[in-house]
């Protein structure tokens, strides 16, 4: 029995590329065909993605390990339609990822999306996630679920990004690799792995250093990962997982004004250097996954726990009221834990194939949070007087039930989840008033999807569901107009989602997915006011998101493969509202969301051990704040090229890679900080950059 969290599908012959239309070619003996990925996201049990009535995509290890750096999720997720992945070139603030507009407003980290690694959440119960904790070096595949079916994963699941680490297999081996590149980039990695039918292991450690493209953006990231899996008998499996992430003194260049960006894309604001804006992260976690078959039924159980400590130095000027209240230094220690219990039961007495999944998810995070002034006397950028002290606890306990039923040409997938998140605040710094309190957010989230197979290679589906986004701790931290109060009046945003799609296999070498969707949201959480470095939020009226997604994969020949992912998204405010005395008109575009986003890739493998790829990214302009009056971040087109070589000599394997990003040396804004009240919305992307690496591996 192979459980969902370690399911290995047959290797596809595909590495994505530039389009569908390639030359027609006849099947020949030994020719590989495009195999359909098996996924567990959305159903919890292994299913072919072609047969599921919702949008779910898989990115295989070959796609993000072949000529890539193994540093950021953007290396893998640009291939997925519906997603917008913006590499901030700022390791103090992590990537910016949005799914059909969910998460586009996040100023740091990931919000509005559910991040999961080996069944363990990388998102807190209030919806804040950290992409850096997902380690690409050990990933086997990444599954991405979008649309109404995401509701089965609870609140703040406008989309689901789930990474699965690979199992150690084969004779034991050890390896090492080094990659160097532009702007002082260097990454060193060592690893060991091996396994058989009874057990396997992986141990991996890496260090990445960079000076950064922009001034004041140097970073060091240390990651470790260890996994042991055991199959005690033919009906059960146990996996133990440990990981760490360490970043000390990661510099934060902040955003740029439009004028500063145009004058010098590498520049930083003077306050970033004056206050030495920076962030340190220490993250450790342990997890356990257990699965056992009881006849036709399956029990899945996991537990996890960990600690995360963060200290961040902001640029709030000395003497401003905010620095006298919350301070300019954020300092917290987080303890988190949780678990999942799930039962998958086939119903053999029903016609067709019916299975029912029932489960319970429990997650809890507890932050001991402190705030200090970011100065002492006349010295800036140091920890000064204590200005905030509290304990914030977020807890969720969600039961759910889901049914998956295939009957002749029909497939039905229906789910119901009771989502509950409780935020508790124990304010222990009372000179500005007692902000203690609590609030519970509860919603029942239904979803239903229905698919019809017109032919074995043409299937159409409709899907609809409800979604909810609770406020994060950061969004609740300051109430409008109240000096130190926590914003317990902030309500969750609720959405109704609709999706219609087609899945097509024109021949054995081509796969096409098309989806049209609409999302209607009420009580969207938006900025109310921002001054002196403190931002408060409130609930706006309605928003409307309508879009189209296309993904196409094609084997042009035995040597050439192609992939294309395109998204059109019209995201607007559907009701006017007031923001800091300014009326935001109905019809304004949501900031941070490009209307068009295209990724295409062409890969050539002339023979075993040689692979070359050309990537293209086209993105339309992006508005940076709600009024749409500030200068937009212009659209851009960039191309990247990569190549990888591999040789074998007895027990030794050698590999080399060369990569060139932004081949045409275009200057463009790679990401935006939505609604920054200092007007520093823009984050410049690097010009032409080069990377080269080599590795070796010994198999015992």
SULNORLIN-V864156 format. One record per backbone hydrogen bond with DSSP energy under -1.0 kcal/mol. NH is the residue of the N-H (numbers start at 1). CO is the residue of the C=O. E is the energy in kcal/mol with one decimal. If there is no record, write none. Layout:
{{NH,CO,E} {NH,CO,E}}
This chain:
{{6,3,-1.7} {7,4,-1.1} {31,28,-2.5} {34,508,-2.4} {39,47,-3.2} {43,40,-1.3} {44,40,-3.4} {47,39,-2.1} {49,37,-2.6} {51,48,-1.7} {52,49,-1.4} {54,52,-1.3} {57,144,-2.3} {59,142,-2.7} {61,140,-1.4} {63,60,-1.2} {64,60,-1.0} {65,61,-1.5} {67,65,-1.1} {75,72,-1.8} {76,73,-1.6} {77,73,-2.7} {78,74,-1.1} {80,77,-1.9} {83,80,-1.2} {84,98,-2.3} {86,96,-3.2} {93,90,-1.5} {96,86,-2.2} {98,84,-1.9} {99,102,-2.0} {100,82,-2.7} {102,99,-2.2} {104,101,-1.5} {106,103,-1.1} {109,93,-2.5} {110,129,-2.7} {114,159,-2.7} {116,161,-2.4} {117,120,-2.9} {118,163,-3.0} {120,117,-2.0} {122,115,-3.4} {124,128,-2.8} {127,124,-2.3} {129,110,-4.1} {130,122,-1.6} {133,130,-1.1} {134,131,-2.0} {138,135,-1.0} {140,164,-3.7} {141,164,-1.4} {142,59,-2.0} {143,162,-2.9} {144,57,-2.9} {145,160,-2.6} {146,55,-2.4} {150,147,-2.0} {151,148,-1.9} {152,149,-1.5} {153,150,-2.3} {154,151,-2.1} {156,468,-3.0} {158,112,-2.8} {160,145,-2.6} {161,114,-2.8} {162,143,-2.9} {163,116,-2.8} {164,141,-2.5} {166,138,-2.4} {170,195,-1.1} {173,193,-2.4} {174,698,-2.2} {175,191,-2.5} {176,696,-2.3} {177,189,-2.4} {178,694,-2.5} {179,187,-2.4} {180,692,-2.9} {181,185,-2.0} {182,690,-2.0} {185,182,-1.2} {186,209,-2.3} {187,179,-2.8} {188,207,-2.4} {189,177,-2.4} {190,205,-2.4} {191,175,-2.2} {192,203,-2.3} {193,173,-2.0} {194,201,-1.8} {195,170,-2.9} {196,199,-3.3} {200,229,-2.1} {201,194,-2.9} {202,227,-2.1} {203,192,-2.7} {204,225,-2.8} {205,190,-2.4} {206,223,-2.5} {207,188,-2.4} {208,221,-2.7} {209,186,-2.9} {210,219,-2.1} {211,183,-2.4} {215,266,-3.1} {219,210,-2.4} {221,208,-2.8} {222,246,-2.6} {223,206,-2.2} {224,244,-1.6} {225,204,-2.5} {226,242,-2.6} {227,202,-2.5} {228,240,-2.4} {229,200,-2.5} {230,238,-3.2} {231,198,-3.3} {236,233,-1.2} {237,291,-2.2} {238,230,-3.0} {239,289,-2.8} {240,228,-2.9} {241,287,-2.7} {242,226,-2.6} {243,285,-2.1} {244,224,-2.0} {245,283,-2.4} {246,222,-2.6} {247,281,-2.9} {250,279,-2.4} {251,218,-2.4} {252,277,-2.4} {256,682,-2.4} {261,257,-2.5} {262,258,-2.4} {263,259,-2.1} {264,260,-2.6} {267,264,-2.2} {274,270,-2.4} {275,271,-2.4} {277,272,-2.0} {279,250,-2.0} {280,311,-2.3} {281,247,-3.0} {282,309,-2.2} {283,245,-2.7} {284,307,-2.6} {285,243,-2.2} {286,305,-2.9} {287,241,-2.7} {288,303,-2.7} {289,239,-2.6} {290,301,-3.0} {291,237,-2.4} {292,299,-2.2} {293,235,-2.9} {294,297,-2.5} {297,294,-1.9} {298,344,-2.2} {299,292,-3.0} {300,342,-2.9} {301,290,-2.7} {302,340,-2.2} {303,288,-1.8} {304,338,-2.2} {305,286,-2.2} {306,336,-2.5} {307,284,-2.5} {308,334,-2.4} {309,282,-2.6} {310,332,-2.4} {311,280,-1.7} {312,330,-3.0} {313,278,-2.7} {314,328,-3.1} {320,317,-1.7} {324,320,-1.1} {325,321,-1.1} {326,322,-1.1} {327,322,-1.8} {328,372,-1.1} {329,372,-2.2} {330,312,-2.6} {331,370,-2.3} {332,310,-2.6} {333,368,-1.7} {334,308,-3.5} {335,366,-2.2} {336,306,-2.3} {337,364,-2.2} {338,304,-1.9} {339,362,-2.4} {340,302,-1.9} {341,360,-1.9} {342,300,-2.9} {343,358,-2.9} {344,298,-2.8} {345,356,-2.9} {347,354,-3.3} {350,347,-1.1} {353,406,-2.9} {355,404,-2.3} {356,345,-2.6} {357,402,-3.6} {358,343,-2.3} {359,400,-2.4} {360,341,-2.0} {361,398,-2.6} {362,339,-2.7} {363,396,-2.3} {364,337,-2.2} {365,394,-2.5} {366,335,-2.5} {367,392,-3.4} {368,333,-2.7} {369,390,-2.6} {370,331,-3.3} {371,388,-2.5} {372,329,-1.9} {373,385,-2.5} {376,379,-2.4} {379,376,-2.1} {381,374,-2.2} {384,373,-3.1} {387,371,-3.7} {388,371,-1.6} {390,369,-2.7} {391,426,-1.7} {392,367,-2.3} {393,424,-2.7} {394,365,-2.5} {395,422,-2.1} {396,363,-2.8} {398,361,-2.6} {400,359,-2.2} {401,416,-2.2} {402,357,-2.8} {403,414,-3.0} {404,355,-2.7} {405,412,-3.0} {406,353,-2.8} {407,410,-2.8} {410,407,-2.6} {411,451,-2.3} {412,405,-3.4} {413,449,-2.9} {414,403,-2.2} {415,447,-2.9} {416,401,-2.5} {417,445,-1.9} {418,399,-2.3} {419,443,-2.8} {421,441,-2.6} {422,395,-2.8} {423,439,-2.9} {424,393,-2.7} {425,437,-3.2} {426,391,-2.5} {428,389,-2.5} {433,430,-1.8} {437,425,-2.1} {439,423,-2.1} {441,421,-3.2} {443,419,-2.4} {445,417,-3.5} {447,415,-2.2} {448,464,-2.6} {449,413,-2.8} {450,462,-2.8} {451,411,-2.9} {452,460,-3.0} {453,409,-2.1} {454,458,-1.5} {455,458,-1.7} {458,455,-1.4} {459,503,-2.6} {460,452,-2.4} {461,501,-2.5} {462,450,-2.3} {463,499,-2.7} {464,448,-2.4} {465,497,-1.8} {466,446,-2.2} {467,495,-2.4} {469,493,-2.8} {476,472,-1.6} {479,485,-1.8} {482,479,-1.8} {487,476,-3.6} {488,486,-1.6} {490,487,-1.1} {493,469,-2.3} {494,522,-1.9} {495,467,-2.7} {496,520,-2.3} {497,465,-3.0} {498,518,-2.7} {499,463,-2.5} {500,516,-2.7} {501,461,-2.4} {502,514,-2.5} {503,459,-2.9} {504,512,-3.1} {505,457,-2.6} {510,507,-1.3} {511,553,-2.6} {512,504,-2.8} {513,551,-2.7} {514,502,-2.7} {515,549,-2.2} {516,500,-3.1} {517,547,-2.1} {518,498,-2.2} {519,545,-2.8} {520,496,-2.4} {521,543,-2.3} {522,494,-2.9} {523,541,-1.3} {524,541,-1.2} {526,538,-2.7} {528,536,-3.0} {529,536,-1.3} {531,534,-2.1} {534,531,-2.2} {536,529,-2.8} {538,526,-2.5} {540,524,-3.5} {543,521,-2.1} {544,572,-2.9} {545,519,-2.5} {546,570,-2.1} {547,517,-2.3} {548,568,-2.5} {549,515,-2.9} {550,566,-2.5} {551,513,-2.4} {552,564,-2.5} {553,511,-2.8} {554,562,-2.3} {555,509,-2.6} {556,560,-1.3} {557,560,-1.8} {561,603,-2.1} {562,554,-2.6} {563,601,-1.8} {564,552,-2.3} {565,599,-2.8} {566,550,-3.0} {567,597,-2.4} {568,548,-2.8} {569,595,-2.7} {570,546,-3.2} {572,544,-2.7} {573,588,-2.4} {574,542,-2.5} {577,584,-1.6} {579,582,-3.3} {582,579,-1.9} {584,577,-3.6} {587,573,-3.2} {588,585,-1.7} {590,571,-2.7} {592,623,-2.8} {597,567,-2.1} {598,618,-3.1} {599,565,-2.7} {600,616,-2.3} {601,17,-2.2} {601,563,-2.2} {602,614,-2.2} {603,561,-2.5} {604,612,-3.0} {605,559,-2.9} {610,607,-1.8} {611,644,-2.1} {612,604,-2.5} {613,642,-2.6} {614,602,-2.5} {615,640,-3.0} {616,600,-2.8} {617,638,-2.6} {618,598,-2.7} {619,636,-2.5} {620,596,-2.3} {622,633,-2.3} {628,625,-1.3} {633,622,-2.8} {636,619,-2.4} {638,617,-2.4} {640,615,-2.3} {641,660,-2.8} {642,613,-2.3} {643,658,-2.1} {644,611,-2.7} {645,656,-2.6} {646,609,-2.1} {647,654,-2.7} {649,652,-2.7} {652,649,-2.1} {653,697,-2.3} {654,647,-2.7} {655,695,-2.4} {656,645,-2.0} {657,693,-2.4} {658,643,-2.0} {659,691,-2.8} {660,641,-3.0} {661,689,-2.6} {663,639,-3.1} {665,662,-2.2} {670,683,-1.5} {671,683,-1.4} {673,681,-3.1} {675,624,-2.9} {676,673,-1.4} {679,676,-1.7} {681,679,-1.4} {682,256,-2.2} {683,671,-2.0} {685,668,-2.5} {689,661,-2.0} {691,659,-2.3} {692,180,-2.7} {693,657,-2.5} {694,178,-2.3} {695,655,-2.5} {696,176,-2.4} {697,653,-2.1} {698,174,-3.0} {699,651,-2.2} {700,172,-2.7}}
